[in-house]
Amino acid sequence: MFKVCTEYRRILKPYASMVLFFGYRHAGWIAHELQRRGLFTFRMPLIWVKDNPQPSYKKTSFRSGYEMGLWLINDGAQYAQPKTFNFLTQARMCNVMSYLIGRDGYKRTQHPTEKPELLTRRLVEIFTDEGDVVLDNFAGGGTTGVAAFKA
Ligand SMILES: C[S@@+](CC[C@H](N)C(=O)[O-])C[C@H]1O[C@@H](n2cnc3c(N)ncnc32)[C@H](O)[C@@H]1O
């Protein structure tokens, strides 16, 4: 985890934004460690609320209705400012973002953990300008690539 983040630190432009999605068990300590090791500045959690979470087949726990993304900045300082930050509308800049799993409610690919294209696209629009490079080396179903193309 921290090995790959060291590479992100090297590859990304200074003060570029990075968003990493994790399950709730890991998001907190990873954000803390990235900051403590001086790798990335942790700015804020971004919450994706799943409008259509998976059913609970065993019915022994709650259905998992959200995923947490960490908004990080490529700088080790405590309060770094992002290189690019395009404020969209007030409604679209809330850090709690509600989307269906898959594009428009159905999945674009067979990938088991596909992110909503509209969520990824919103993040690309906020954190990059036209002509910037978007990196997603864990591409999965390729959602980030599609979103970057359309943004
Ligand atoms: C959460 S999914 C990404 C979902 C993607 N953003 C989408 O919307 O489809 C993470 C992906 O990383 C891939 N992956 C995990 N470990 C990897 C590794 N060491 N090298 C390359 N890919 C890896 C997984 O196979 C999976 O497709």
The ligand as an SDF file (V2000), in Angstrom:
LIG
                    3D

 27 29  0  0  0  0  0  0  0  0999 V2000
  -12.0110   -1.4720   -7.0180 C   0  0  0  0  0  0  0  0  0  0  0  0
  -11.5350   -2.1550   -8.5390 S   0  0  0  0  0  0  0  0  0  0  0  0
  -11.4820   -0.7740   -9.5890 C   0  0  0  0  0  0  0  0  0  0  0  0
  -12.8250   -0.4370  -10.1540 C   0  0  0  0  0  0  0  0  0  0  0  0
  -12.7620    0.5050  -11.3150 C   0  0  0  0  0  0  0  0  0  0  0  0
  -12.4220    1.8620  -10.8700 N   0  0  0  0  0  0  0  0  0  0  0  0
  -14.0950    0.4750  -12.0390 C   0  0  0  0  0  0  0  0  0  0  0  0
  -14.8960    1.3950  -11.8720 O   0  0  0  0  0  0  0  0  0  0  0  0
  -14.3450   -0.5090  -12.7170 O   0  0  0  0  0  0  0  0  0  0  0  0
   -9.8250   -2.4960   -8.2910 C   0  0  0  0  0  0  0  0  0  0  0  0
   -9.1860   -3.2220   -9.4650 C   0  0  0  0  0  0  0  0  0  0  0  0
   -7.7860   -3.3350   -9.2260 O   0  0  0  0  0  0  0  0  0  0  0  0
   -7.3420   -4.6120   -9.6630 C   0  0  0  0  0  0  0  0  0  0  0  0
   -6.1050   -4.9510   -8.9270 N   0  0  0  0  0  0  0  0  0  0  0  0
   -5.9840   -5.3130   -7.6540 C   0  0  0  0  0  0  0  0  0  0  0  0
   -4.6820   -5.5310   -7.3350 N   0  0  0  0  0  0  0  0  0  0  0  0
   -3.9570   -5.2770   -8.4470 C   0  0  0  0  0  0  0  0  0  0  0  0
   -2.5750   -5.2980   -8.7550 C   0  0  0  0  0  0  0  0  0  0  0  0
   -1.6770   -5.6560   -7.8500 N   0  0  0  0  0  0  0  0  0  0  0  0
   -2.1950   -4.9450   -9.9850 N   0  0  0  0  0  0  0  0  0  0  0  0
   -3.0990   -4.5700  -10.9160 C   0  0  0  0  0  0  0  0  0  0  0  0
   -4.4460   -4.5190  -10.6920 N   0  0  0  0  0  0  0  0  0  0  0  0
   -4.8650   -4.8860   -9.4620 C   0  0  0  0  0  0  0  0  0  0  0  0
   -8.5110   -5.5210   -9.3570 C   0  0  0  0  0  0  0  0  0  0  0  0
   -8.4680   -6.6700  -10.1580 O   0  0  0  0  0  0  0  0  0  0  0  0
   -9.7050   -4.6350   -9.6920 C   0  0  0  0  0  0  0  0  0  0  0  0
  -10.0470   -4.7600  -11.0390 O   0  0  0  0  0  0  0  0  0  0  0  0
  1  2  1  0
  2  3  1  0
  2 10  1  0
  3  4  1  0
  4  5  1  0
  5  6  1  0
  5  7  1  0
  7  8  2  0
  7  9  1  0
 10 11  1  0
 11 12  1  0
 11 26  1  0
 12 13  1  0
 13 14  1  0
 13 24  1  0
 14 15  1  0
 14 23  1  0
 15 16  2  0
 16 17  1  0
 17 18  1  0
 17 23  2  0
 18 19  1  0
 18 20  2  0
 20 21  1  0
 21 22  2  0
 22 23  1  0
 24 25  1  0
 24 26  1  0
 26 27  1  0
M  CHG  2   2   1   9  -1
M  END
$$$$
